[in-house]
Amino acid sequence: MREYPVKKTIKMSNDYIIDVLKSEVGNYTVSNGHIISSFPGLKKLEVWADGKKLYMETETDTEYKNPSETIRKFNDLLEKLTGYNSKERKKFFSKLK
């Protein structure tokens, strides 16, 4: 499980996550308050929020042939959900070490 900070301008909720997943991925299901989805390269993407932070668990599809496409799509999705781009997230996580 990975925990991501969210910009204060984003009202983090399951409805917001669903809206972003609808526009970016298209498919999702809701189970026990967690939103579950997938896209090429990720077998499972499980997302939930507590209002201030975003939590995510992923399961990689090791047989997928284009991992760079998966990384790009995942980073785009995270940027839309958290408001932080990959460079900003890297900087944030490097401060934690």
Secondary structure, 3 states (H helix, E strand, C coil): CEEEECCCCCCCCHHHHHHHHHHHCCCCEEECCEEEEEECCEEEEEEEECCCEEEEEEEECCCCCCHHHHHHHHHHHHHHHHCCCHHHHHHHHHHHC
